[in-house]
Amino acid sequence: MGKVLIIGAGGVGSVVVNKVAQNPDVFTEVVLASRTKSKCDALVEKIGAKNIKTDQVDADKVEELVALFKKHTPDIVINVALPYQDLTIMDACLECGVNYLDTANYEPIDEAKYEYSWQWAYKKRFEDAGLTAILGCGFDPGVTGVYTAYAAKHHFDEIQYLDIVDCNAGDHHKAFATNFNPEINIREITQRGKYYENGEWKETDPLSVHMPLTYPNIGPKESYLMYHEELESLTKNFPTLKRARFWMTFGQEYLTHLRVIQNIGMSRIDPVMYNGQEIVPIQFLKAVLPNPGDLGENYTGETSIGCRIRGLKDGKEMTYYVYNNCSHHAAYLETGAQGVSYTTGVPAMIGAKLFLEGIWKKPGVWNVEEFDPDPFMEQLNKQGLPWREIFNGDLEL
């Protein structure tokens, strides 16, 4: 049916290529590319899929991306590289007439700033080129947006309060590790918190607002208010929202390590001089921490991510909680990756699948909640991320 080019061979990339290989009727040709071709070769050899080619590209360089796209002529690019590289990949897509999908919004390398403005600015150029760009098609952002759209379509006349809750109740048996790229992960967690209420954004000190929330099959876990990029698009696309927040769980040991990393300056994103050489502390830290892609083998427990929504239906207030629980061990047995990579990679494949099938295809730049949620929700159940619903329960929020 179509040709896909996947950029990025880390933990999420390994899941994407696994799931793409499981759907050969849609993805008839596949190319996996990253800065290090040997990583792609090892991944493809492990999967044993014969229709996957590999290549090398530096996604910081538009000219290399253009050469790659012209060589392989994909219908769509799945970008699971670094979020610093979103714009160079989008530029190359426009130059070569290729459609685009990613799992995280662009952020500048020298500033931990999370907003869609840079990518939304491409909307008219993609429209004029007749190309589709699908933004934030992981789990959060991604599935959380689809969950919200599904709730608004089927269960509410007006959604008013949204709380996205993200719990990782797994244990990787390491003293300290991050579940995806440490550089991105630590930047995200150490930024100031932010949430939307009554038409304005309110900021909090990092991880200063927290409370225990009860997660299905897991129990109560301390959950911390953070800013997450999907809040920006969801408050824009669902203007009836009076409040929108994002919560994530962290264990005390993780937070202690994080505090030490910050206190000794290892979370800095500005360069420092060492032995006459310029290094960025957080990039050095990434080099010495465990590789997130290697955590899966001994990972136990599960994730639980969902949307807790309150609003009106037929003039009456109702609550709705839609969520997925994902076993780290089951994810590893299927794809060799842990659950956090799995929950990000599966939705990326689904978004590309729906694009190639012509279901999620319209020129412009779009967030996932702007498409019909129903086919995506159906695919989640079929592709390994089944969802469950609780009506009129206690949202605790």
N, C-alpha and C positions, 0 to 999 in steps of 0.2 A: 504493500500500500504506500509506504513512504520511507524516506531515508533520513536518519537522525544522526547528528553529530553531538557527542557528549564531551564537554570540556571539563576536566577535573577527574582525577583518579584517586581521591582520598576516600574516607569512609562513606560519605554520601554517594560519591561517584560509583563506588563498588556496588552499592545497592541499586542505583539507577541502571547500570549495565546488566546486572543480574535480572532485574525485572523486565527490562527491554527484551532480553534474550528469551524470557518466558512468554513473550507475546509476539512471535515471529510472523503471524498473519498480518499484523499492523506495521511492525518495524522490520521491513523486508531487507533493509541494508542499514548497518550500524558502523559508525566510526567513533573510537574513543581516543581522545587526545589530551595530553597534559604537557607540562614543562619537561617531565622526565618520561620518555617513551618506554623505558624498561619497566616502570610501574604499570603502564597500560598493558604491556606484553604479558607480565606476570598475572595480571588480573584476568585477562582473556584466556590465558592457558588454564587457569584454575577453573573457570566457568566451563571451558570446553566447547564454546560456541564457534561454529565455523564461519558464520556470516559477519563476524566482527573484525574490522580492520583497526589498526592503531597508527598514531602519528604523534609528532612532537610540535608544540607551539608555546611561545611565550605570550600569554594573553594580555600582557601589558602593552604589546606592540600591535597596533592596528594593521600594519603592513604584513606581519606574519599571519595574523588572523585572516586577512583578505586572501593571501596566498593559499592558506589551508582550505578556505571555503570554495575558492575557485577550483582547487584540485579535486575536492570531493563532492561539490554541488549538493549539499543537504537541503531537505525541505524545511527542517527546523533544527535549531541549536538548543540543547539543554545545557545551561550554564550552571555548573556546580563547582566553579572555581572560586576565587576570592571575591568578596563584594567590591573590593577596590577596582575590579576589572570589568564590572558590569557595563560601563559606558564605552570602553574600547570595543567590547564584543558587540554592543548595539550599533556602534559606528560601522563596524565591519559588516554586520547584517544588512544595514541600509545600502552600503556600497555594493554588496553582492546579491541583493534580493533574497535574503534568507530570513525566515521567521525566527522568533526568539522566545525563550522561556527561562526564568531563573527562580531561585528559592529564597533570595534575600535582597533587600534593597541596596542600592549603591551607597557606599560611604567613603569619604576621602581618607587616604592613608594617614594623613597627618592630623586628623581631627576625628574624635569619636562622635560623629553627628549622624543621626538616623532620620532621614526624611525622604519622601518620594519625589520631591520637587525636581531633582536632576533628571529622573527618568520620565516623569510626567511631561517634562518639556519636549520629549521626543514624539508626543502623540500625533501632531499634524504630519511630521515627516514620515512616520510609519503609515498613517492613513493615505497620504499622497502616493506612497510606494506600493500600496495595496498589501502591506505586510501586517502580521499580527505579532504583538509582543505581550506575553503573559507574565505578570510580575508576581513574585512572592508565592510560588506554587510548591511550598514544602508542607510542613504541618502547621507551625506557627512562626511566620505567616503561611497561609495556604488553607489547610483544612479548616482552621478556625474561621476563616472568612466564608468558606463554603457552608460550614455549620450555621453561621449567622444568617446567610442568605436563605438556606433551607428552612430555618425557623421562621423567618419573616414571610416566606412564601406560603408555608403550610400551616403554621400554628398561631400566628399573631396577626392582628390588624395593625398593631403598632408596637414595635420593640422600644423599650425605654431605658433599660439597665442591662449592661453587658459586662460580665466578668469572665475573662479567659483565665483558666487555671491549668497550670503545667506542673506536674509532679513527676520527678524521677525517683522512684523508690528502689532503685537498683544498687548493687554493690559490685564494683569492679576490682575490689581487693587490692587497690593501690593506696599509698599514703595520700597522694594528691594527683588528680588527673582531670582533664576537661573532656566532655563528651563530643565536642567538635573542635575545630581549629582553636588552640589556646589563645592565640592573638586576638581573634574575633570574639571568643567567649568572654575573656577577661575585660576587654574594652566595653562590651555590652553590659556586664554586671556592675562595673564600677562607675558607670555614668549616673547622673542624677535621675531619680524616679520622676515619672510624669503621668498624669491621668487627665481624662476629660470630664468636666462636670458643668452643667448649666451653661453651655456655650463657650467655655474657656478652659485653657490648659492650666493645670496646677502642678507645681513642682515640689518634690520632696528630696531630702538628702538621701544618698544611695543606701538602699536596704533598711531605711529607718522605720518604715511602716510595715508591720507584719502581724500575722494572726494565724492560729491553727485552723486548717480546713480539713474536712474529712473526704478522702478519696476512695472511690469504689474498690473493694477487694484489697485495700491498702490500709485504710484507717486515717487518723489525724496526723497531719504533717505541718510544721511551721511553714507558712507561705509568705513570700515577700513581694511587696508592690514594686514593680519595675515599669519602665517604658518599653514598649515593644512596637515595632513599626506598623503592624496591622491596625493599631488604634487610629492612626492618621487616616487611612483609607476607609475604614469602617465608619468613623464618625462623619466622613464626607459623603459616603454612599448611603448611609442610613441616618438622615438628618433628624429623625424622631428620637434618637438616643439622647437621654438626659445625662447619662454617666457611662463611661467606658473605662475599664481598668484591666490590668494584666498582672497575674500573680505567678510566682515560680517558687518551688521548694529548694532549700539548701540545707544540708546537714551542718552541724556546728563545727565539725572538723574541717570541712571544706571552707567555711567562713573564716576560721582561724588561719588556715594557710593563706587565704586570699588577703587577709589583713596584714600578715607578715610580708607577703609579696609587695603590697602597696607601700608599707612602711619603709622597706629597704630600697624602694625605687625601681623594682623590677617590672612594674606595670606601666612604666613611662613609655609613651609612643614617640617622644622626641629623641633625636640622636644624641649620643654622648661620645666623647673621644676616649679611646682606650688603646694604649701602646701605638699612638699615632694613627689609629684606624677608627673610623666612625661606625658605631654600632647602635642599634635601637634596642634598649633593654628587653622590651616585651618580645621582640623577635628572637633574641638570644634565649629567653625563657622557653619559648616554643621549642627550640632545638634540644633542650635538656629534659623537657617533660615527656611522659609517655605519649606515643602516637595514638590519637583517638581511634584510628582504624584498626589498631591491634588490641583493643580492650575486650572484644566480643567473646573470646574463648572462655574466660572465667567469670563473665558477667552474670550475676543472678538478679532476681527480682523483675520489676516491670515499671513501665511508664504509665501515666494516666493523664491525658490531656483532653480538655473539653471546654465548652461554653456554657455558662450559667446565665440564663436570660430571664428577665422579668418584663412584662408588658401587658397589653390589653387585647382581649379577644371577646367580641360581642359585648363590649362595654364592661367586661369583668377582668380583674387582674388575674393573671396566671403566671406560673413559673415553668421553666423548661430547662433541662440539663441534658446535653448531648455530649458524648465522650467516647474515647477509645482507650483501652488498656492494651499495651503491647509488651510481651515477654521478651526480655533481652536474650534469653537462651534460645527461644523459638526463632527469633530474628537471626541469630548466629547460625543455627542449624540450616536455615534456608539460604542465607546469603554470605555468611562469614563475617557479618557486621553486627554491632550492638544495636539496641532498640532505638536510640536517639538518631543514629544514621538511617535506620530502617524507616522510621516514621517521617523522615524528611525526603528520602529517595523515592519511596513508593508514590507519594502524591505527584512528584515531578514527572515520573513516568506516565501517570494517569492523565495529567494535563496535556502532555505531548501526544498521547494516544487519542484524546478527544479532539485535539487540533487536527491530526492526520485524518480522523474520521469525519471531519467537517462540522463537528458539533460545537467546538469552542474555536471558531474561526471567524474573526471579523477584523478588518483593518483598523489599526490604532494601537494604543498602549493601554492595557487593562489590568486591573486587579482582579483576583479570582472571583470575588463576590459579585462582579458585574456580568458574569455568565450564568447560565441556567445551572443551578446546583444539583438537580436530580440525577443526570447521568454520572456525575462525579461521585455522588453518594452511593449510587449503585455499584460503581467500580471499586470504591473503598471496600465494600463487603466481599467483592470477588478477588481482590488483589492482595489481601492479607491484613487490612486494617478495619475490621468490622466495628460498627458503632452501635451504641446503646442509648436509650432515651429514658429519662425520668420526668414525669409530668407532675406539676404541683407539689414537688418535694420542698424540703427546707434547703434553700441555697446557701445559708449561713452568711450571706453578704447583703 
